[in-house]
Structures are given as C-alpha cells and as structure tokens.
Amino acid sequence: MQEGFVITEGVACAPAVIFKNDPPTVNIVRISPEDVEDEITLYRTTLERTHRLFLDEKNNVQSVMAREFLDVAILYLTDSYVKKLIEDRIRNELCNAESAVMRCYHDYINELISLNDPFVMHNEFEIHNLAETLVLELRKKKVTIPEITEDSILVCNNITPAQFLTMNTQHIKGVLLEDGNTQSHLAIVLRSSKIPAIFNVSNATKLIAPGTNVLVDAYANRVYLDPLDELIWQANKNAQKYHKVSESAIDIIKPMMAQYKTSSDGERMRILANINSISEITKLAYLPSSGIGLFRTEFLFMNCSHEPDEEEQYQVYRRIMNMLPSNYEITFRTFDFNADKLPLYMSMSSAFSVDTNQHQRKTLITQLRAILRASAQRQIRIMFPMVAEYEETKELIELYNSVKQSLTSEGHDTGRVKIGIMIETPAGALMSDSLAPLVDFFSIGTNDLTQYTEACSREAATHRNDELTPAVLKLICLTVKNARKHHIPVCICGELVHNLNYLALFISIGLRDFSVAPFYLNKLLEKIHELEVKIDLNLEAKINAILTKKEIINLNNSLIAQNFGHSGIID
C-alpha cells in the first residue's frame, strides 16, 4: 500500500514494534479555596521531580543530540514565567494542577507563535509533549519507552526526538509515523541517522500488529505487511542502483535530463528537483530533471554544533557545484531558519542573546559570499525566502550587489548569477506586480502560502498542503499573471505540486517550471507528457468566480483535452 511522504530513503524489513504516545485526556476540575495551596504544592513537587528525571536522563543518555533536546525541555520546564502562569491560574480559577499545566503551556505557545518566535516554532511539538509529561507525572505515571533489543521497524503515532534517541537506535531499521513534518527535529534526526522513514502513514499503529513483518520501501514510498520473499528481494534489488551511485567515486553526477514538452501555446515546460542534502544529489543520476529548482541550504548545516563560517560553507557549495555538470541549473535558497526549523547551534537559550536583525544580516552576507565564491565559471540562481515587501526586496538586492562588488574587488570570479524571491505569503502575492521588476525570477512556495492564506496552524497545514483552496488558487494565479507581465520565469514548488490532479490547471494558468521532491520526478514527467491541456480564454474570470474546492476540481477537469479520455480526471 502507498503511504504518506518519505523522510529518509532506503529499504528495511523487520518485525514491528508499536509505540503509542497518546496524549492524556485532561478535564478541568474545580477545587475549593482551602485546597489551593495543596494543589500548588503538588505542582511544585511534581515539577522538581520531573526536573530531576530529565537531568538524570540527560546524564545517562549517550546521544549528544538527545542531551540537546533534553536541554530544550528543561529550559521550558523551569521557565519562571510559565511557572507563575500555572500557579496564578490555580489560585485565580480554582482549578486542578493538570488543567492549569495544559492550558498555560498551550496559551504560552500561542503567545510566542504570535510573536513569530523562531525558537518555539521549531520546538512546539516538544513543548506540548513536556506539558503532557508533567500531567502524567502529576498522576505518577510515565510514558513507557519500548526496549528494542532486536532489529525492528518502529511504528508510532508520535514521538519526540529525545524519546527516539533514548532507544537503541542501532536496532531500529525503519520508522513509520502517523503524523509528522518534513522539517521537524525528528525528521532531521532520522536523516542524520540514515534510517528509512515514512511519515503520515494513516492509522499505522492500528493496522499493524506488534511483531508483524513490515517491509518499508522508502524509495517507492510503500509499506508492505508480511511481504513474500520475492517482494523483499525485488525491493532490495531496486535499491541497489541508489547504493551504487552513493558509494561510487563518480566525480560528476549526470542527471537524466528531463525531455522538454511544449505547451499548447508553444512554451517549454521543465521539471526540477527539490534537494535538501548532498546525498540526494547522487540520486539525480537515475532521475529525470532539468535542474534543481529548490536547494534548501539550511539542511546542509542543520546538525552543526557551531555556526559555519564562510570557508566551511564555501567548501560545501563548491563540492555541490563540482558534482553536477556546468549546464545543470541550481537554485540555492538562502537560509530559511525563521520558518519551521532551526539548526542545533541555534537551539539553546543563547539564541535569544543576539540582536536578531543584525545577526541575520551578518549570516546572510557570509552565506552569499560563500555561494558566490563557489559559483565561479557557472550559471546559478539565488533566491531569498519569505519576501513580501518592496523595500525589503530592494534592500536584499542592494546587499547582494554590495557583496558581489566586494568579492570582485578582492579578485574573486563570481560567475553568472540570477536573483529571485519566493512568493509564499499573501502579501508577497499581492505585491508581485511591484516586486517582479526588481528580480530575475519568482518561485511560489505553496506550503507556507497555504498556511498563511488559510490562517491555519502548522499541524493543520501539513495535512492540507496538497489541497488547493480558492483563495490560494487566486493568489497563485495573480502571481503568475504578474510574473508573465514583466517577462520573468516563475516556478512552483511544495506539496501542491505533488498532487498531479491539479497539473492541467497549473499549466493553463501559465506555470511552466515545476519543482518536486526527487521521488516524484518520474511521476511528474510521465504526467506532463501524457496530459494535453486545452486553452481557455476565459480562465482568469472563471478562477476569480470560484467559491468552492469542488469548482476547482470541475475547472481542472474541463481543461483536459477529451481525446485523452479520463486520464488525469479527479474523481
């Protein structure tokens, strides 16, 4: 059966170990004024006991990463502001400690998120889990971590990085998670450990019984229960081509150049790859693409214990460019640490001690210098994330020009570089007519655009990123219209592009560059060559009139040429 989305590619087969980390149900229980001090004392003693348990666990665990995640938990556990919130709520609302803990941590997280605090945005799940741990300690109960002594596939509904790293990870050969986020701390841990993992596997803990032999094929994004030996053999055989590439001493990776297909109005269409790491580049030798449409540079340094300097970054970027042919386009997105992820070296309380704007500017200058130095003798693209304002765009362009001039004066060859921005907020889309003349290209990031347009939480957005809504469609249409008006190319990336059912609509709007995760490249190429799209001169008016998701589906279906039967029709 096909599952959610791949975090780490690979193949593994072993018996399942089930870990259910269900949140405790907490009810508000009213207490009498005479019981208030006893309830506060209960909270304080539980807090001290939990603190000691975390410190003991930190001292006993071998993993450095696990200790760092426990530091985060201790940081929020001992926060005097939250402690006061909880005690005040018990006193003022005459409620039990359990409900005060859950509600105060929930309010605290929302308060920090409203301030766009990047630290809490990356640790939101861990903070929620901390509150649940406190509730269980109040009840004198614990989350029982399974003891894994033999090779296993870990199947869980949710799990924190610290919980995962306290297990015997040497025996964890694969991970299936019912929920999850591609940019979470847990995803980073799994990628660094190279354990095959698939997230968003619906009802995995209910459908898979303990001890069931599970085959995780994280190349094909499939999970098999009690697989036949022949199926296991075939999955391993298919995986060998990837291992051969990654283990070989090939100097230059030569991707299978995706054949262009011309749209009905005579324009060429391209498929591009979203890349997070150097290891993913090696897989491009067996996958069709016309370039890298999104290189998420922050993931290159996510596990660094210190901030990488210019020379360290230069060596990494130079290696990437040396791995690929000079005519293979690479689009580097500058560090995007303020969205949903932070590197480990920014994950401690010291992250709050710097002047954020000044520090971000210094970090960006260092990164631009490293990329530009490495770009000598080739064409690359650099794009800035989360850009929404005209002044901000001008400042970024001026900063880039200043860095380039400085490098030129120092005698460095900076190559040929095009500058672009990501349109991933409603503000960016609405300002796209003014922003387009300032840059060489746009890239539409549908994940954040969906979240900010629909005003939903990141958890909800994770489940909705492959679902096109009327508001998001209209903003995409507006952005493409303005890009084409000013004659700059526009690419689209994000989970929406993985939903090939919207491809006819995207092509009709005027999108010609599509950037997807590597394991979707083949599917996208096949669909582009299979699909014939009709021209609709009244398309813009029809899009502006759309009110429901069903109307989007109907419009998409109406754009597919009838001689292709029902191919591509959404049911």
N, C-alpha and C positions, 0 to 999 in steps of 0.2 A: 504494500500500500504506500502511496506517496504521502509525504508529511509536510512539515512547515518550512523552515528555512535553515540552510546549512550554516553553521558557525565555523567548524573546522572540518575540512575534507579528509576522507580516509575510509577504510573498511575495517569493521571489527565484528566478531561473532563470539558470544559468551552467554552464560545464564544471567537472567535479570535479577538485580537487587532493587527492591522498591523502597523509596524513601518518600513518605508523605509528611509534608511540613505544613499541615493545615493550621490556619490562624485560629486562635482561641476565640470563642464567642463571648463577648463582654456585654453585660447588662448594667444599666445604671441602678444601683441600689441606694435608696435614701437611708441615711443614718441619723441618729439623734445628736443634738449638740453635745451631750455628755460623752459620746463615742468619738468625737472628732480627734482629740489628741491621741487616742489609742490607734486610730486609723493612720494618722500621720507617723506615729512611731513604727507601725507595721511597714509603711512605705520606706522609711529611713533605714530600718534594719535590713529590709529586702534589698535596697539599693547598695548598702555596704556589702552584703553577702554576694550580690551579683558582681560588684566591682572586684572583689577578691577572686571570684571564679574566673573572670576574664583575665586577671593578672596571672593566675596560676596557669590558665590555658596558654597564655602568651609565652610564659616561661618554659612550658613543656613542649610546645609545638616546634617542629624542625623547620618548617617553611618560613622564609623571610617574608614572603607576600602575605601569609596568614597572619603573621605578627603585625604587619602594617594595617591590615583590615581590622584586626582587634583593637589597634590604636584608635581607629576611627570610631569604633563602638564605644570605647572608654571615653573618648572626647565628648560624645553626645550624652553618655550616661551621667557624667559628672558635671555637665553644664549647669552652673548655678542659676541661670535664667530659667531653664526648664524646671529645675527642682522647685524654684519659687512658684512657678505657674501651677505645678501639680499640688503643692501644699495649699496655695491660696484657693484653688478650686475645691479641694476637700473641705476647707473651712467655710467658704462663702456659699457653696451649693449643697453642703451637707450630703456629699456623695461618697461612695466607696472608693478606695485607692485604685482598684482595677480600672474603673471607668475614667477616673481623673488622669491616669497614666496614658491610656489610649487616646483620649480626646485632646490632651495637651500636646502630645507629640504630633498628632495629626494637624492641629492648629499651627504648631511651630513650623512644621514642614511647609505648609501652605504660605505662611508668612515669609519664609526665606525664599520660596519659589517666586513669590510676587515681587521680590527684590532682585530677581534674576541672579541669585547667588549660585555661581558655578559649582562650588564645593558640594552643596547639598543636592544640587540637581543630579550629580553623579552618584550620590550615596543615599538617595531617597529610599530605595528598597531596603538597604541595610539599617536605616533609622527606623523604618516600620518594623523590621524584624527585631530590633532592640526593644521596642515597646512591647511586642508580643513575648519576648523573653522575660521581661520584667513581670508581665502578667502571670506567666507560668511560674516564676519564682515566688510571686505572691501566693500562689496556690501550692507552692512547694512541689512543683512538677518540673520536668525537664524535657527538652526535645531529645529523643533517643537517636543518636547518630549510628547508622548500621556499621558493624565491624566487618570490613571486607578483607578476607584472607585468601581468596582465590580470584582468578580472572573473572570479571563481571562487566555487565552493561548496567550502568546506574540509571534508573528510571525514576524521575521525581516530578512533583508538581511545582515546587520552587525550592531553591537552596541558596544560601549566601555563599560568597567566595570563601569566607573563613570556615564555614561548615564543611565545604567541599575539601579544602586544603588540610583539614584535620583528619580526613580519611586517608587510607593507604592508597594514594592515587596511582601507585605502580601497578595495582591490580585492576584499576578502572580502565577498561579498554575502549569504552564508548559511553556517551551521555545522551539521554533523551529527556527533554524538559518540556512540560506542558505549556509554560509561558516563556518569558524571556525577551531580551532585546539584543540586537546585533552589536550594540555599542556599550553594553553593560560591563561592569567589572568582571562578572563571571565569564562573559564571552572572551574578554582579554586574557583571563587566566587559562581558559581552555585552549585558546590559540597558542599561548606560550608553551603549554604542556603538550601541544600537538595531539590531543585526544579527540578522535572523531566525535562530532556533536551536532545534533539537530534540535532546534528549539521550535516551540509552537506545535508540539505533537499532541493533538487534542485527545484528552481522556486517556493518556498513556498509562497512568497508574491504575486505572480501572480496567483497561483492556488487556494489560499484560500482567500475568500472574507471576509471583516470585518463583524463580528457578526456570522460567520459560527460556528456551534458547532463542536469542534475538540476534538477527543479522542487521547491522547498521551499515548501510551503503551511503555514506555521506558524499560520494561523488555524484551518484544518481539521485540523491535526496529521497531515498526509500528505506523503509523499515520492513523486515520480514520476521514473522514469528514461526518458530520450529521449521526453519528452512531445510530443504533437501541438500544433500552434499553437493549435488550438481550446481545448485544455485550459489552456494558458498564459493565453489571453485570458480564459477563464472565471474562473480563479483571481484574476487581477488585477481583474476586474470585481467579484467578490465582496468583494475587499479595499477597494474604493473607499468603501464605506459607513463603514468604520472611519476612513479618512483624512478623510472629510468631517466626522466628529464631532470628531476631534482637531485639525483645522485651523480649525474654525469658531469663531465668537465667542459660542457659546451660554453664557449666564450660568448657567443651571441645567440639569443633566443630569436628564432624566426617564426613569428606567428603566422597562422594560416590567414592570409589577407582576405577579409570578407569581400566577396564579389558585390560590387555596387548593383543596385537595382534602380532604374529610373522611374520616378513617379509619373503619374498621368500628365503632369504639367511640364515634364522634361527635366526635372531636377533629380540629382543623385541622392540616394539615401545611404546612411552609414550606420553600422552597429559598432559600439565602443564598449570597453570593459571598465567596470569599477574595480579598483585594486586597493587593497589595504596593506600588503606586505610584499617583500622581495620574493618570498616563497611562492606567492600567487603568480608572479611574472613567469616562472618556469612553466606553468600550466598553459600559458598562451601559445606555446609551440604546437599544441594539439587542439586549439580552439580558434574559431574564425572571429576576426575583429579587424577594424580599420584603425585602431589606436586605443589609447587609454583615455577615456572621457572624464574620469574622476580618480585621481590618486589621492587617497586620504592620508596626507603626510603625517598627521598626528599619531597614527598607529605605528609608524616606524620607530617612535621613541616612547611609546606608552609605558613600557616596562623599565625605562631608565630610572635609576635611583638618583640621578642628578640631571640638571638641565643641560642638554647637549650644546656645546659651543659651535662656532662657525666651522671649524675644521672637521669636527665629528660629523656634522650634517653634510658638509661638502663631500666627504668620502662616501657617505651613503648615497647621495644623489648621483655622484659620478658613477658609482657601481651600477645603479639602476639604468642610467643612460648608456653605459657601456654594454649592458646586457641586451639592448634592443637595437635593431637597425636604425640608421640615422633618419630614414624616411618614415619611421613609425612614430606617429604623433603621441605625445604625452602631455596630459593636462594635470599639473600639480595644484591641488587646492592647498592654500596656506593653512597653518594650524587652526583647527576649529575646536579649541578646548572649552569654549564657553557654552556649548550646546548641551550635550548629554554625556560628556566624558572628560576626565582629567587624567593626566599621566600620574604615575605613582609618585614622582618627585614633587607634585603639587597637591598631594592628598593628605598632608598633615596641616596642623593649625598654622604653620609658618606661611601658608598660602595667603593668610589674611594680613600679614605684616607688611606687605609691599604696596606701593602706590600702583593700583591696578592698571590705569591707563598708561602710565609711564613705563611700567614693566612690559605691557603688551606691545607697546611701540618698539621697545628695545628688542624683544623676542622676534617681532616681525622683521626688523632690519637685519638681524642675524640670519634668519631663515632666507630672506631674499638674497642676501649676499652669497650664501652657500649655494642656492639653486642657480643663480646667475653665473657664478664661477664654474659650476659643473656643466652649464649649458653650452659651453664654447663649441662652435662648429656644428651646431644643430638647431632645428626649429622646435621650440617647446611653447606651451601655453601655461600661464599662471593665472589662477582665479582666486578672488577673495570671497569668503563666505559671509552670509548674513549681512549683506549690504542693502540698505533701504533708503538712504538719504543722498541727495545731490551733493551737499557739502562733504559728506563722508567719502563719497566716491572720488571727488576731486582731490581730497587730502591723500587718499591711498595712491592715486595716480602720481601725484606730486612726490610722495615718499618713494615710490618705485623709481621714478626718474632720477631722484636725488641719489638713491643707492646705485643705480646704473652709472651715473656720471662719476660717482666716487670710485667705482671699480675701474672704469675706463681710465681715469687719471692715474690709477695705480698700475696700469698696464695690463689689466685683465681683459680677455676677449669674452664678451658676454653672450655671444650667439644671437639668434633671431628669436625674439620673444613677443608673443601676443598676450594682452592683458584682458581678463574678463571678470565678471562678477556672477555670484549665484543669486538668483531670484528665488527666495524661499520664505518670504513674508508677504502678507497682503500689501504692506507699504511699498516694498520693492516692486511688486507687480503694478501697483497704481502709479508709481513714479517711473516706470520703464521707458516711457516716451522721452523723458528728460535724461535718463541715465544712458540710454543707448548711444548717443553721440560721443560719450566720454570713453567708451571701451571698444574692444575688438570683437567681443562675443558675450552671449548670455548662456547660463546653464540654469535650468529650472530644477530646484530640489523639491520634489513632491512630498517627501516625508514631513519636513518642517512646515511646508506651505499648507499641508492638510491640517497639521496640529494647530497652527496659529490662526488659520482661517476658520476652522470649526470650533476653536476655543475649547479643545478637549485636553484631558491630561495625557501625559506621555504614554501611560499604560493603555488608555483607550486608543490613542493614535497608532500604537503598534499594531492593533487589530484592524485598523481602518485605513492603513496606508495604501492598501491595494484596492481601495474602493473609491471611485470617483464621485464626488458630490457636485451639485450645480454650481455652488459658489467657487469651488476650486477650479472647475472646468472654465468658468468665465474669466478667472484670473490668469489661467494658462493661456487662454485664447487672446486676452488683452496683451500679455507679454510677447507672444509670438507675433501678433499683429504689429507691435511697435518695433520689434527687432527687425522684421522684414521691411518695415517702413524706412528704417535707417540703414538697411542693407548689411546687417551683421548676422552671422550664423547664431542659431540658438539650439542648444542640446537639452534633452530632458533625461533626468535620472531619478532613481528612487523606486520604491516598491510598486508604484502605479504602473511603471513600465514593464514590470514582470507580469502584470495582468494583461496578457496579449489580447484579451477581448476588447480592449479599447484602442487597439492599434489603428484600425480604419479611421476612427475619429481623430486621433492624433495626426495621422498623415494628412487628412483633409484640412485640419486647422493650419497646416504648414510646417509641422515638425519634420525634420529630415535626419537629425542625429539622435540616436537612442543609446544611452549608456546603461548597462546592466551588469549584475554580478556574473562572474565567469561561467557558472553552471547554467546560466540562461542564454548564453550566446548562441548555441546551436538552435535552440527553440526559436529565438527571435529571428535568426537568419532564415530558417525554414518558413516562418510565418510571413516574413516580408516578401519572399519570393513566391509564396502561394497566393497571397492576397492581391486582389485587384480592386482598387477604390475608385468610385465614381466622383466626378466633380459636381459639387452643389453650389451654385452661385448665390443661394440664399442662406448659406450655412451660418454666417455671423448672426443674422436676425433670428434664426432658429435657436442658436445657442443662447442668445440673450433672452429668449422667451421661455427657456427651460425652467421648470419649477421642481421637478422630482427626479430621483435617480432612475426611475422607470423610463422617463422621457429620454434620458441619456442613452439607455440601452436601445430604445427604439430608433433613435437618431443614428447611433453607430451601425445598427443592422441595415438601415436604409441606405447607408453609404457603400455597402459591399456589393460589387457587381454580381448580378444574378446568374451569369454564366458559370459562376463558381459554386453554384448550389447553396448549401447551407454552411459551407466552410467559414468558420470564424463567427458564426451567429451565436449570440449569447442567448442561453435558454432562460 
